[in-house]
Amino acid sequence: MSRLLHLAGICAALVVCFLVLTQGCSWNRPEKNDTANGNPGNVAGTRQINPPLNFAPYSPAAIYAGLQRNTFSKTGYDTDPDISRDGQWIVYVSDSHSGNPDIFLKKLNGEAIVQKTTSASNDVQPCFSPDGKNIAFSSDRNGKYDIFIMPTDKNGSLWQVTRSTADAVSPSWSPDGKKLAYCAKTPRGDWEIWIADLNTQSLTNLGPGMNPKWHPTQNLILFQRPYYSGALSYSIYTIDTEGKNLTLLVRGDRWVPTNAAWSTDGARIAFAARGNADGLATVAPLTKANDIWMINADGSQELRVTEGPGQNWRPTWAKIGDEEKIFFVSDKDNQTNIWSLNCGKFQIEE
């Protein structure tokens, strides 16, 4: 009898172990490399809004509404667009004039182009300050990528924001224009998100992540973070500027969500989707993806907003008059230029 009781106890223990292990293998298991909120290797406190994005069918009526080409390079490429808050100006990167990436500025309704940088370095990822008076960007002019700021409407000395020992890229302004979020590479080769206070020059580390985008009105950062499920892939998260309230919005498995961006009112998010994660961790002005998608800011539902030949990537939002637009990069005409489409009238549906 005692032997039977002993065997029964062993069987019960094995059943418990099996249930624990299978529970840990569900889609929302803790990520191996997560160190947010001071909890290395565990994301038990992470809020998860929805299951992995499945790329549901979309309405063709919402595709390419008001499609417009905004740059017209015939050689090289135009990429990394950003639009001023007043909807008047576009700043972007082009190598069509000098053979290396420089930053250019032009009126959205005009043709005259102003070349803002002329160095032999790679100047990439420009973004307007909220008041439009300055442009932050990333450049490797000192041998590695650092974050710089230059005035928008005149030539002047550059302000070097970062002086890290490794690359610092992807600047994004706070709503009041007093801080910058960016990502920097660690000595191990991983990427982490930082916030630089431009007045006090203090730094805040928010943990692992890439391509941060500051919410237009709140102290909330949208970003992508790698995770490992047999192979490198990425998810889209938000986190507050104190490094708390980490929230998973979209997880990509077969398709990788990247370069997420807030709408001008913060109600929606656009991102590019690509078939694999190759090259996402490298610094380059050209990072192709397959199409642009849009979701609600809480991670619910999805809408595919581009289709057809070519690839589309690097979305950014702008309010032009009464119309909300997504600007993006596309090689749909066998030449890489910046395009836009109207998206404010289309509701995301299940």
N, C-alpha and C positions, 0 to 999 in steps of 0.2 A: 504493500500500500504506500509506504513512504517513497519507494522508487517511482511509483506512478505519479504521486504528488510532485516529486522533484522534476519529472519529465514535463508535467503540465506547466510548472513554473517556467521552465526553459522555453517551452512553446509560446507561452504568453509574452515573455520578454522579447522573443524574436518577432512576434506580431507587432508589438509596440515599436521596435526598431524599424520594421518595414514601413509602418505608417509615418514615422518621423522622417525617414529618408524620402519617401514618395511625396510627402508634403513639401520637403525642401527642394524637390525637382519641379515644382510648378513654375509658371512663366514669371512670377513676381518674386523669385528667390533673391536673397541678398546678393549684391554684386561683390566680386572679389576685391576690387581695387578702390572701393568707395571709402573716403576718409572725411566726409562732410560731418559737421556738427560734433567734431572731436570724437568720433566713434569709428576708428579705423577698421576696415574690413567688414563693416556691418551697416546695413541701411534699414534696420528694423523700424526706425522712426520716419522713414520716407513715405510720404503720401503718394499713392498711385491713383491717378484719375481714371484711367481706362486701360483695357488690355492692349496688346501690341496693335499698331495700326495695320489694318488689313487691306487698305486701298480699295474701298468699295466702289461700285460703279458710279459714274458721275453723269450729270446732265450736259449734253452737248451744247445746249443753249447758253451755258455759262462760260464756254470756251472762247478765248480770243475776242471778248467783247471790246470794241474800240481799240483794237490792236494798232500800235503806232511805233514806228522806228524812230529812235531819238539820237543816235549817232550813225555816221555814214562812212566809216573807215573802209577803204578798199584793200588795204594791206595791213598785216599785223592784227591786233585785236584791241577792242575797247571793253573794259570790264570794271568791276568794283564801283557801281554807281551809288551815290547818295544825293538826296534832294533836300534843299533848304526848307525850313519850317514854313516859310511864306509861299512855297511852291513856285518860286521864280527861277532858281538856279539848280543846275546839276553839276556835281563834281565827280570825276571818274578817272580811271587809269587807262592810258593808251601807250602802246609801243610803236604806233604807226608813223611817228615823226622822227624818232631818234634811234629806233631799234631796241631801246630798253624802256622799262615801264616808268613813265612820268605821270604827274598829276595835272589834269586839265579842268578848266572851269568854263561853263557857258550858260547863257540864258536858255531856258527851256523853249521859249518861243522865238529864239534867234539862231543865227548861224555863226556869229563871231566866236572864236575859241581863244581862251587865254591859257597859256602854258604856265603853270604855277611852279613846277620844279624842272630843273635842267641838268641835274647831276648825272654822272655815269652810273649811279647806284640804282637799285630797285626801290622805287617809291610806290607804295601800294596802300590799299584799304583806307582811303580818305573818308572823313565824316565831318559834317557841319556841326558846330556848336549850336545850342538851342536858339541863340540870338543871331546866328548866321555870321558873326564877326570873325570867327576863327575856324580853321580846319585842322583836325588831328589826323595823323597818318602814321604809317609804319615805314621805316627805311633802313636799309643795311649799309648806309653811307659810312659808317664807322667800323665796318667789318662784320657786324651782326645786326639783326633787326632790333631797333629801339622805337619808342613812341616819340613823335615830335608834334609840335603845334606851330602853325603859321597863320598870319592874318589873311583874311579872305580877299579884301579889296585893294591890297597894296603889297608891294614887296617889302620884306623886312627880315630881321634876324629870326632864326628858328629858336624855339624853346624846346630843349631836349628834356622830356619828362622822365624817361627811364634810363638807367645806366647799369643794367643787369649784366651778369656774366654770360647769359644765354639769350636767345631770341625773345623779344616781346612784340606781340602783334595784336591786331583786331581791336583798336580802340573804340570805345562807345561812351558818349557823354551822359552825365547825370542830367535830370530835368532842369536843374538850376545852373548848369554849366560850371560848377565848382569842382567836379570830380570826373575822373575817367576810369572806366572799367577796361581791362585788357587781359590777355592771357600771356603767360611767360613759360618758357621751357625750364624744367628742373635739371639738375646735373644727371639724373637718371634718364632724361629724354622724354619725360612725361610733361603734360601741359597742366598748368594751374591758373585759376582766375584770381586777379588782383584788382584792388581799387586804390587809385592814387588820389589823395586830396591835393588839389593844385595850390591851395593856400598854405597849408601846414607841411606839405610834402610827406605826410605820413602814408603808410601803406597798410592795407588790410587784405589778408589772404582768405579766399572763400573756398579753397580746396580744389580738387581736380576738375578740369573742364576746358572747353575751347569756345571761341567765337561768341563772347558775351554780348548781349544787347540789353541796354537799360530800358526799362519800361518808360513810356513817355511822360507819366505823371507820378509814378510810385517808385519806392526804393526796392525794386524787384528786378532781378537779372534773369534773362532768358539765355540758355546756353546749351551746348551739347557735351556729352561726356562719354568716353569709351566704356564698353563693358565686354566681357569675354564669355562667349557661349560656344566654345569649340573654335571660334575664330573672332577676330577683332570686329566689333560693330559699334554703333552709337545710339544713344537715346537723347531726347530733348527734355530738359528739366527747367524749372525755375527755382531760385533761391533768393532770400532777402539779403540785403546788403550787410547784415550782421552775421551772415553764414548760417542762418537758421531757416526752418520751414522748407526744407528741400522737397520738391514735388516733381514726380515723374509725369510728363504729359504724353509723350509718344515714345514707344520702343520700336526700333526697326530690327528685323531679323533678316529676311531675304532682301529687303530694301533699306537703305541707310538714310535717315533724315539728317540733313545738315544745313548750316547757314540759316537758322531760324531768325525771323524778324517780326517785331510787333507792328500791328496796324497803328495808324496815327492816334486812335483813341484807346489803344490797348485792348480792344475787344476781340481781336482775331490775330492769328499768327500765320505767316507764310513761311515755307521752307522748301528747299530743293530735296529731291529724292534721287538716289543713285543706287546702282545695282551692287556695289561693293564699297569697302572702306579704304581701298588703296589710295594713297596719296593725301588723305585727309589730315594727317599729322605733319605734313610738310608745309613750309612757307612758300607760296607761289601765287602770282597774281591771277593764275588761270586754274580753276578747279571745276571741271565739268561735272554736270549731273544730268539726269534724264528729263525730269519735268518739275514744275512748280506745283505745290499743293497748299491748301489753306485749311485751317482748323479753327474752331473756337478757342478762346484763350484758356478755357478750362480743360482743353485736350479732347473735347467731345467732337464726334463727327469729323468728316473730312470731305474736301471737294478738290478735284484735280482741275487746275486752271490753265494748263497748257497741254498741247498734243501736237501730233504731226511730225514731220521730219526734223532732224536736228536735235540738239540738246539745249536745255534751259537751266540756268542756275543763278546764284547770287541775288535772290529777291530782296527788295526794299520797298517800303510803302511811302506814299506821299499824298497830301491833300492838294489837288489842283482845282481851285475854285470850289465848286460844290461837289466835285467828283473825287472819290478815293481811288487811287491807282496803285498797282504793283509794277515797279520797274524791275527788270531782270536782264540777264545777259543771255544771248542766244546765238547759235551758229546756224540758224534755220535757213539762211540763204548762202550757206557755205562760206560765210564771213562772220567773224565774231563781233557783234555790235550790241548796243543797249536798246531794249524795246520796253514798251509799257502796255498795260491793258487796264480797262476799267473793271472794278470789282465791287464797288460800294453797293450796287443795287441787287447783288445776288446773295440770297440767303443760303447758308449751309444746311443741307437737309440730309436725313439719314440715308 
